[in-house]
Amino acid sequence: MKGYFRKRGSKWSFSIDIGRDPETGKRKQKTVSGFKTKKEAEKACAEMITKIETGGYIKEIETPTPKGES
């Protein structure tokens, strides 16, 4: 798994695929921005990928929130 890095103005952002929606089959992506350097974005991306691969982030996505709660 790898991230896609992009410079927006003076800040860096990254996007990664986090799986597919089980109901619709559509691809889910996570985009995080606001990094001063590409190196900072790469470090944060690596941490998020590790969390996804160990199952920590996916469990948060798959846990449905009842309507009316946020």
C-alpha positions as CSV (number, residue, x, y, z in Angstrom):
1,M,0.0,0.0,0.0
2,K,1.3,3.5,-0.8
3,G,0.0,7.0,-0.6
4,Y,-0.5,9.7,-3.2
5,F,1.2,12.9,-2.3
6,R,0.2,16.4,-3.6
7,K,1.3,19.9,-2.9
8,R,-1.6,22.3,-2.5
9,G,-0.4,25.9,-2.2
10,S,2.4,25.8,0.4
11,K,1.1,22.7,2.2
12,W,1.3,19.0,1.4
13,S,-1.4,16.4,1.5
14,F,-1.8,12.7,1.0
15,S,-4.5,10.3,0.0
16,I,-4.7,6.5,0.5
17,D,-7.2,3.8,-0.3
18,I,-8.7,2.4,2.9
19,G,-10.9,-0.3,1.3
20,R,-14.3,-0.6,-0.3
21,D,-17.7,0.1,1.1
22,P,-19.4,-3.3,1.7
23,E,-22.8,-2.0,0.7
24,T,-22.0,-0.1,-2.5
25,G,-18.7,-1.6,-3.5
26,K,-17.3,1.9,-4.0
27,R,-13.7,2.7,-3.2
28,K,-13.0,4.6,0.0
29,Q,-10.2,7.0,0.4
30,K,-8.8,9.0,3.2
31,T,-7.2,12.4,2.5
32,V,-5.2,14.3,5.1
33,S,-3.7,17.7,4.5
34,G,-1.9,20.6,6.2
35,F,1.7,19.3,6.3
36,K,4.5,21.8,5.9
37,T,6.9,19.4,4.2
38,K,6.5,16.3,2.0
39,K,8.6,14.4,4.6
40,E,6.0,15.2,7.3
41,A,3.3,14.0,5.0
42,E,5.2,10.8,4.2
43,K,5.7,10.0,7.9
44,A,2.0,10.5,8.7
45,C,1.1,8.4,5.7
46,A,3.3,5.6,6.8
47,E,1.8,5.7,10.3
48,M,-1.8,5.6,8.9
49,I,-0.9,2.7,6.5
50,T,0.5,0.8,9.5
51,K,-2.7,1.4,11.4
52,I,-4.8,0.2,8.4
53,E,-2.7,-2.9,7.9
54,T,-2.9,-3.9,11.6
55,G,-6.7,-3.5,11.5
56,G,-6.9,-0.5,13.8
57,Y,-8.3,2.0,11.3
58,I,-10.6,-0.4,9.4
59,K,-12.5,-1.3,12.5
60,E,-13.3,2.4,13.0
61,I,-14.7,2.6,9.5
62,E,-16.8,-0.6,9.6
63,T,-18.4,0.3,13.0
64,P,-21.7,1.9,12.0
65,T,-22.9,4.9,13.9
66,P,-26.7,4.8,14.7
67,K,-28.7,7.6,13.0
68,G,-29.0,10.7,15.1
69,E,-25.5,10.2,16.7
70,S,-22.3,11.6,15.5
